[in-house]
Amino acid sequence: MNKRPPSVDSLLRDAAMAAPIAAHGLEVVKGRIRALQAEMRAAGELPTWVSDRSEWATRIEHALDATHGTGLTPVFNLTGTLIHTNLGRALLSPQLITAALSAATHPVALEYDVEEGHRGDRDRLVEPMLCALTGAEAATVVNNNAAAVLLVLNTLARDREVPVSRGELIEIGGSFRMPDIIERAGCRIREVGTTNRTHPRDYAETIGELTGVLLKVHPSNYRIEGFTREVDTPQLAAIAKQHTLPLIVDLGSGALLDLERFALPHEPTPRETLAQGADIVTFSGDKLLGAVQAGLIVGRRDLVERIRRNPLKRALRTDKITLAVLRETLKLYQEPERAVREIPTLRALAEPTERVAARATALADALRARLSADFVVSVIKSMCQVGSGALPGTVVPSAAVSVAAAHDKQLRQLAERMRALPVPVLGRIHDGVLLLDLRATADVEPLLANLARLESP
Ligand SMILES: *Cc1c(COP(=O)(O)O)cnc(C)c1O
């Protein structure tokens, strides 16, 4: 080698390296530069671009984006799935964020009774509201619903048996499965019934000396159809009562409002599930509730108090930012009309399809102006999924832009170029067309502006 690559320091000082440093941080960029220099030494020759500093920056940034990801990059969700777990589930409004910002930037009375001047309990921030909204005697909050199930079972049924219907032993996504969570809670699962049919007598036959609680898991991300039989909450509550066992119901999504007002199928609410005899109900904070990641536990006071005293509660507790957003959201729910107006998830569910279609038309016009004659762009009626295990099999009428291409390859290229835009645009290819569903995107203007850099494949 007759030349040497530029030094790490001189590369780091170069203006072109500001972008990768801003995206990935100084030490990570430094490490990547060193690795690249080592590769050059090992190869025994220098590439032709070795003195081109902006080429260094581009290569470093691409390499880091590829291996480390681009961070929490905003994207446009045109996938047709409203609450998309991989895209961060529920969106918050600026108003909900304001509460979080205040909690984040000030010392707050998180566990402090300001009036009395001594230690308080963080559950107090949301417990009265959760009780008012669900009819529960008591409530507590942990990090997510999986943690809620873990904590409840660990408290009430550790080293004991938990009968669960075979139809409810579900995978909750990301390869995490309910049976594993139940076992990690220290419980032994007793499978009850069969995948499609479970009868009350199946429970009665399984319950014994070792039974700790009865558990019902709302099958929120799939639906069993046809020759089926499930033991519903009132029936299971009667069985639990007969054996003086607590009944735990994991509702998964846990809509606080009756979804029939959005012309959607009925989803059991925590309030009605408790009224049907459940002793404890758990549900997520960032699915249909539309707040932040959290696991809500509501129900009988004596049980909630035991749950709160479990040392695991400390390991699973929520932070002040979560509680701030949750509290603001639960305030809104006390006036359902406001909740529908101000909680983005509910607003997206409730928005009339004509308004979604108007955005689809605007997007279609913009795409037609940019795409070559090989593409045919039209606005179609589509169906959105709610997603995140809410309302399986239920679709929400929506509107989408459908893009057909002369060749399949062009369609894939278009999807790729949409993902490579400054704000990646995510659609889905279905039946040979690219579908871009507009229900989850409330504001079309930023989406249109973002298309300025799109070049037709
Ligand atoms: C989504 C879901 C969970 C897990 O909830 P997270 O808040 O994602 O932890 C557990 N049980 C059911 C039935 C679910 O639908």
The ligand as an SDF file (V2000), in Angstrom:
LIG
                    3D

 15 15  0  0  0  0  0  0  0  0999 V2000
  -51.9090   -8.3250   22.9280 C   0  0  0  0  0  0  0  0  0  0  0  0
  -52.2820   -9.3500   23.9130 C   0  0  0  0  0  0  0  0  0  0  0  0
  -51.4540   -9.6130   25.0030 C   0  0  0  0  0  0  0  0  0  0  0  0
  -50.1530   -8.8930   25.2050 C   0  0  0  0  0  0  0  0  0  0  0  0
  -50.3620   -7.5420   25.4490 O   0  0  0  0  0  0  0  0  0  0  0  0
  -49.1250   -6.5230   25.3950 P   0  0  0  0  0  0  0  0  0  0  0  0
  -49.7030   -5.2400   25.8900 O   0  0  0  0  0  0  0  0  0  0  0  0
  -48.7000   -6.4960   23.9710 O   0  0  0  0  0  0  0  0  0  0  0  0
  -48.0850   -7.0750   26.2800 O   0  0  0  0  0  0  0  0  0  0  0  0
  -51.8470  -10.5690   25.9060 C   0  0  0  0  0  0  0  0  0  0  0  0
  -53.0090  -11.2310   25.7500 N   0  0  0  0  0  0  0  0  0  0  0  0
  -53.8340  -10.9940   24.7090 C   0  0  0  0  0  0  0  0  0  0  0  0
  -55.1040  -11.7560   24.6050 C   0  0  0  0  0  0  0  0  0  0  0  0
  -53.5040  -10.0440   23.7540 C   0  0  0  0  0  0  0  0  0  0  0  0
  -54.3070   -9.8010   22.7280 O   0  0  0  0  0  0  0  0  0  0  0  0
  1  2  1  0
  2  3  1  0
  2 14  2  0
  3  4  1  0
  3 10  2  0
  4  5  1  0
  5  6  1  0
  6  7  2  0
  6  8  1  0
  6  9  1  0
 10 11  1  0
 11 12  2  0
 12 13  1  0
 12 14  1  0
 14 15  1  0
M  END
$$$$
